[in-house]
Every structure is written in structure tokens, then in C-alpha cells.
Amino acid sequence: MANRARPPLFNPKNVNKVLLKKPSPGSQQSGPTFNRLTVLWVDNRGVPFNTTGFNAALFRGNTLVQTAFFDRFGVVFFSAVSTLTTVNYTIQVYDSFGRVYRTKSIPAGVEAFSVIG
């Protein structure tokens, strides 16, 4: 499991200076944090939508790769796509009635992607 990022530590005697911690030699991240493609749907302020009932379809060119449902926190997880991605994908986001809300291109070389708006 990957280590979580930690906020900087501040020196209590001098609030403006950050205590620098040297990372241990084995703690450097050597690969992606997410092992499968993860997409987050957020508004213009970066707040995730409540996406209960929404789903997404992932395409490579005109070929359907996978469909998946969003959870209620604005996240959809594509288990068939490992990261870092090696090809470009197109994602289409649908509501529960099958209407397309968004169509976005996902570039190669990513492990996570945000659909904004």
C-alpha cells in the first residue's frame, strides 16, 4: 500500500518556518498510487457531485472498454484499465435515464482523472 501524503510540520516556536523532514531512502514512491483508472466528477470549485444513479462508459476509439457505476461521492472506478494508462480513452457520463451529461478525453499516462462541471 502506498504511503499517504502528510502536511508539513510547523515549528511551534516559529510558525512561519516548516520543519524539514528528510525522507527515508525506501519511502520514495516508485509507481502509481492507484492501480486502476479512477475518475472523479467535480464542480468548478472541486467539490464532488452526488452521483447516485449515474454511470460511465469508457471507450478506446469506437470500442467500448468498460462501463461502471459512480458511487454517491462522485467516483467511478474502471477495474479493467490498469495505470498508468498507455492509450487515450474517452469517457461518457450518463444519468439513470441514459442521457449523456459529459464526454471527455482522458490522455495516456494518467492514473486518475477529473471531469469538471
Accessible surface in RSA format (square Angstrom, percent):
REM  Atomic radii and reference values for relative SASA: ProtOr
REM  Chains: A
REM  Algorithm: Lee & Richards
REM  Probe-radius: 1.40
REM  Slices: 20
REM RES _ NUM      All-atoms   Total-Side   Main-Chain    Non-polar    All polar
REM                ABS   REL    ABS   REL    ABS   REL    ABS   REL    ABS   REL
RES MET A   1   237.95 123.2 150.64  99.7  87.31 207.9 128.30 109.1 109.66 145.3
RES ALA A   2    47.17  43.4  20.18  31.1  26.99  61.4  30.49  42.9  16.68  44.2
RES ASN A   3   118.87  82.0  89.30  86.3  29.58  71.2  31.76  76.4  87.11  84.2
RES ARG A   4   215.67  90.6 195.63  99.7  20.04  47.7  74.40 101.7 141.27  85.6
RES ALA A   5   106.53  97.9  68.23 105.3  38.30  87.1  79.17 111.5  27.36  72.5
RES ARG A   6   197.17  82.8 167.70  85.5  29.47  70.2  58.05  79.3 139.12  84.3
RES PRO A   7   109.02  79.5  96.26  87.7  12.76  46.4 102.84  84.9   6.18  38.4
RES PRO A   8    79.70  58.1  61.07  55.7  18.63  67.7  71.94  59.4   7.76  48.2
RES LEU A   9    94.89  52.8  92.04  65.8   2.85   7.2  93.35  65.6   1.54   4.1
RES PHE A  10   112.55  56.3  93.58  58.0  18.97  49.4  93.58  56.7  18.97  54.3
RES ASN A  11    42.06  29.0  41.88  40.5   0.17   0.4   0.61   1.5  41.45  40.1
RES PRO A  12   117.80  85.9  88.21  80.4  29.60 107.6  98.01  80.9  19.79 123.0
RES LYS A  13   194.84  95.1 156.59  96.1  38.25  91.1 106.23  95.6  88.61  94.4
RES ASN A  14    59.51  41.0  55.95  54.1   3.56   8.6  18.12  43.6  41.39  40.0
RES VAL A  15   107.28  70.6 101.92  92.3   5.36  12.9 101.97  88.6   5.30  14.4
RES ASN A  16   137.62  94.9 108.17 104.5  29.45  70.9  28.76  69.2 108.86 105.2
RES LYS A  17   131.85  64.3 128.47  78.8   3.38   8.1  77.08  69.4  54.77  58.3
RES VAL A  18    62.68  41.2  44.27  40.1  18.40  44.3  44.39  38.6  18.29  49.6
RES LEU A  19    84.54  47.1  77.39  55.4   7.15  18.0  79.46  55.8   5.09  13.7
RES LEU A  20   167.52  93.3 134.40  96.2  33.12  83.3 135.41  95.1  32.11  86.4
RES LYS A  21   141.85  69.2 113.35  69.5  28.51  67.9  79.90  71.9  61.96  66.0
RES LYS A  22   194.58  94.9 162.06  99.4  32.52  77.4 108.92  98.0  85.66  91.2
RES PRO A  23    79.78  58.1  57.25  52.2  22.54  81.9  67.68  55.9  12.10  75.2
RES SER A  24    66.25  56.0  56.13  74.9  10.12  23.3  45.40  96.7  20.85  29.2
RES PRO A  25   133.75  97.5 104.15  94.9  29.60 107.6 115.80  95.6  17.95 111.5
RES GLY A  26    78.40  96.7   0.00   N/A  78.40  96.7  44.01 120.8  34.39  77.0
RES SER A  27    47.05  39.8  24.73  33.0  22.32  51.4  26.68  56.8  20.37  28.5
RES GLN A  28   118.94  66.5 102.46  74.9  16.47  39.2  47.12 100.3  71.82  54.5
RES GLN A  29   116.74  65.3  79.52  58.1  37.22  88.6  43.76  93.1  72.98  55.3
RES SER A  30   121.67 102.8  77.11 102.9  44.56 102.6  51.36 109.4  70.31  98.5
RES GLY A  31    34.36  42.4   0.00   N/A  34.36  42.4  27.59  75.7   6.77  15.2
RES PRO A  32    57.15  41.6  33.47  30.5  23.68  86.1  36.66  30.3  20.49 127.3
RES THR A  33    75.82  53.9  53.87  54.6  21.95  52.3  39.25  52.7  36.57  55.3
RES PHE A  34    93.06  46.6  90.16  55.8   2.90   7.5  93.06  56.4   0.00   0.0
RES ASN A  35   111.82  77.1 103.70 100.2   8.12  19.5  38.73  93.2  73.09  70.6
RES ARG A  36    83.02  34.9  82.33  42.0   0.69   1.6   4.86   6.6  78.15  47.4
RES LEU A  37     0.00   0.0   0.00   0.0   0.00   0.0   0.00   0.0   0.00   0.0
RES THR A  38    20.45  14.5  20.05  20.3   0.40   1.0  17.21  23.1   3.24   4.9
RES VAL A  39     0.00   0.0   0.00   0.0   0.00   0.0   0.00   0.0   0.00   0.0
RES LEU A  40    55.14  30.7  54.90  39.3   0.24   0.6  54.90  38.6   0.24   0.7
RES TRP A  41    11.26   4.5  11.26   5.5   0.00   0.0  11.26   6.0   0.00   0.0
RES VAL A  42     8.68   5.7   8.68   7.9   0.00   0.0   8.68   7.5   0.00   0.0
RES ASP A  43    28.10  19.7  27.02  26.9   1.08   2.6  14.99  35.3  13.11  13.1
RES ASN A  44   135.03  93.1 101.47  98.1  33.56  80.8  30.66  73.8 104.37 100.9
RES ARG A  45   195.38  82.0 159.12  81.1  36.27  86.3  78.20 106.9 117.19  71.0
RES GLY A  46    44.64  55.0   0.00   N/A  44.64  55.0  24.69  67.8  19.95  44.7
RES VAL A  47    74.52  49.0  72.64  65.8   1.88   4.5  73.82  64.1   0.70   1.9
RES PRO A  48    62.21  45.3  46.77  42.6  15.44  56.1  46.77  38.6  15.44  95.9
RES PHE A  49    75.37  37.7  71.21  44.1   4.16  10.8  74.66  45.3   0.71   2.0
RES ASN A  50   114.26  78.8  87.19  84.3  27.07  65.2  33.98  81.8  80.28  77.6
RES THR A  51     0.69   0.5   0.69   0.7   0.00   0.0   0.69   0.9   0.00   0.0
RES THR A  52    94.29  67.1  76.23  77.3  18.06  43.1  73.40  98.6  20.89  31.6
RES GLY A  53    36.04  44.4   0.00   N/A  36.04  44.4  26.73  73.4   9.30  20.8
RES PHE A  54    37.90  19.0  37.82  23.4   0.08   0.2  37.82  22.9   0.08   0.2
RES ASN A  55    41.64  28.7  41.64  40.2   0.00   0.0   2.45   5.9  39.19  37.9
RES ALA A  56     0.87   0.8   0.00   0.0   0.87   2.0   0.49   0.7   0.38   1.0
RES ALA A  57     4.81   4.4   4.81   7.4   0.00   0.0   4.81   6.8   0.00   0.0
RES LEU A  58     0.00   0.0   0.00   0.0   0.00   0.0   0.00   0.0   0.00   0.0
RES PHE A  59    44.52  22.3  44.52  27.6   0.00   0.0  44.52  27.0   0.00   0.0
RES ARG A  60   131.39  55.2 125.87  64.2   5.52  13.1  27.16  37.1 104.23  63.2
RES GLY A  61    62.23  76.7   0.00   N/A  62.23  76.7  43.65 119.8  18.58  41.6
RES ASN A  62   155.29 107.1 123.22 119.1  32.07  77.2  35.85  86.3 119.44 115.5
RES THR A  63    93.05  66.2  88.20  89.4   4.85  11.6  59.23  79.6  33.82  51.1
RES LEU A  64    94.54  52.7  72.12  51.6  22.42  56.4  72.12  50.7  22.42  60.3
RES VAL A  65    54.06  35.6  25.75  23.3  28.31  68.2  30.48  26.5  23.58  64.0
RES GLN A  66    37.29  20.9  30.86  22.6   6.43  15.3  19.11  40.7  18.18  13.8
RES THR A  67    80.78  57.5  64.96  65.9  15.82  37.7  32.25  43.3  48.53  73.4
RES ALA A  68    16.98  15.6   8.56  13.2   8.42  19.2  16.59  23.4   0.39   1.0
RES PHE A  69   152.14  76.1 133.22  82.5  18.93  49.3 133.22  80.8  18.93  54.2
RES PHE A  70    10.91   5.5   0.00   0.0  10.91  28.4   0.07   0.0  10.85  31.0
RES ASP A  71    64.62  45.3  54.57  54.3  10.05  23.8  41.34  97.3  23.28  23.2
RES ARG A  72   153.02  64.3 142.82  72.8  10.20  24.3  39.30  53.7 113.72  68.9
RES PHE A  73   116.90  58.5 112.19  69.5   4.72  12.3 115.99  70.3   0.91   2.6
RES GLY A  74     0.00   0.0   0.00   N/A   0.00   0.0   0.00   0.0   0.00   0.0
RES VAL A  75    44.17  29.1  41.46  37.5   2.70   6.5  41.46  36.0   2.70   7.3
RES VAL A  76     1.04   0.7   0.00   0.0   1.04   2.5   1.04   0.9   0.00   0.0
RES PHE A  77   101.92  51.0  93.78  58.1   8.14  21.2  93.78  56.9   8.14  23.3
RES PHE A  78     0.00   0.0   0.00   0.0   0.00   0.0   0.00   0.0   0.00   0.0
RES SER A  79    60.67  51.3  51.50  68.7   9.18  21.1  29.69  63.2  30.99  43.4
RES ALA A  80    69.55  64.0  32.23  49.7  37.33  84.9  42.97  60.5  26.58  70.4
RES VAL A  81     5.25   3.5   2.56   2.3   2.69   6.5   5.25   4.6   0.00   0.0
RES SER A  82    62.51  52.8  55.13  73.6   7.38  17.0  19.48  41.5  43.04  60.3
RES THR A  83    21.86  15.5   0.00   0.0  21.86  52.1   0.19   0.3  21.66  32.8
RES LEU A  84    92.11  51.3  78.05  55.8  14.06  35.3  78.05  54.8  14.06  37.8
RES THR A  85     6.00   4.3   0.00   0.0   6.00  14.3   1.98   2.7   4.01   6.1
RES THR A  86   120.42  85.6  92.28  93.6  28.14  67.1  74.31  99.8  46.11  69.7
RES VAL A  87    36.35  23.9  31.59  28.6   4.76  11.5  36.35  31.6   0.00   0.0
RES ASN A  88    99.85  68.9  90.05  87.0   9.80  23.6  24.78  59.6  75.07  72.6
RES TYR A  89    25.30  11.8  21.72  12.4   3.58   9.3   2.69   2.0  22.61  27.9
RES THR A  90    40.46  28.8  40.46  41.0   0.00   0.0  17.94  24.1  22.52  34.1
RES ILE A  91     0.36   0.2   0.25   0.2   0.11   0.3   0.25   0.2   0.11   0.3
RES GLN A  92    45.64  25.5  45.64  33.4   0.00   0.0   0.10   0.2  45.54  34.5
RES VAL A  93     0.31   0.2   0.31   0.3   0.00   0.0   0.31   0.3   0.00   0.0
RES TYR A  94    44.97  21.0  44.97  25.6   0.00   0.0  30.07  22.6  14.91  18.4
RES ASP A  95     8.80   6.2   6.71   6.7   2.09   5.0   6.31  14.9   2.49   2.5
RES SER A  96    84.77  71.6  47.22  63.0  37.55  86.5  35.62  75.9  49.15  68.9
RES PHE A  97   164.53  82.3 130.13  80.6  34.40  89.5 137.54  83.4  26.99  77.2
RES GLY A  98    48.25  59.5   0.00   N/A  48.25  59.5  27.71  76.0  20.54  46.0
RES ARG A  99   138.18  58.0 133.11  67.9   5.06  12.1  67.95  92.9  70.22  42.6
RES VAL A 100    79.04  52.0  48.83  44.2  30.21  72.8  48.83  42.4  30.21  81.9
RES TYR A 101    93.69  43.7  77.54  44.1  16.15  42.0  50.42  37.9  43.27  53.3
RES ARG A 102    83.61  35.1  79.82  40.7   3.79   9.0  17.03  23.3  66.57  40.3
RES THR A 103    71.10  50.6  45.73  46.4  25.37  60.5  38.99  52.4  32.10  48.5
RES LYS A 104    77.63  37.9  73.93  45.4   3.70   8.8  27.12  24.4  50.52  53.8
RES SER A 105    83.47  70.5  69.14  92.3  14.33  33.0  36.50  77.7  46.97  65.8
RES ILE A 106     0.17   0.1   0.00   0.0   0.17   0.4   0.00   0.0   0.17   0.5
RES PRO A 107    66.43  48.4  63.11  57.5   3.32  12.1  66.31  54.7   0.12   0.8
RES ALA A 108    46.38  42.6  27.53  42.5  18.86  42.9  27.74  39.1  18.65  49.4
RES GLY A 109    45.42  56.0   0.00   N/A  45.42  56.0  23.23  63.7  22.20  49.7
RES VAL A 110    32.59  21.4  29.31  26.5   3.27   7.9  32.59  28.3   0.00   0.0
RES GLU A 111    39.08  22.4  37.73  28.5   1.35   3.2  15.17  29.3  23.91  19.5
RES ALA A 112    45.21  41.6  29.74  45.9  15.47  35.2  30.07  42.4  15.13  40.1
RES PHE A 113    43.89  22.0  36.08  22.3   7.81  20.3  42.26  25.6   1.63   4.7
RES SER A 114    53.29  45.0  38.95  52.0  14.34  33.0  15.45  32.9  37.84  53.0
RES VAL A 115     0.39   0.3   0.00   0.0   0.39   0.9   0.39   0.3   0.00   0.0
RES ILE A 116    99.79  56.8  87.08  64.9  12.72  30.6  87.08  62.7  12.72  34.5
RES GLY A 117    20.48  25.3   0.00   N/A  20.48  25.3  20.48  56.2   0.00   0.0
END  Absolute sums over single chains surface
CHAIN  1 A     8593.4       6744.2       1849.2       5007.2       3586.1
END  Absolute sums over all chains
TOTAL          8593.4       6744.2       1849.2       5007.2       3586.1
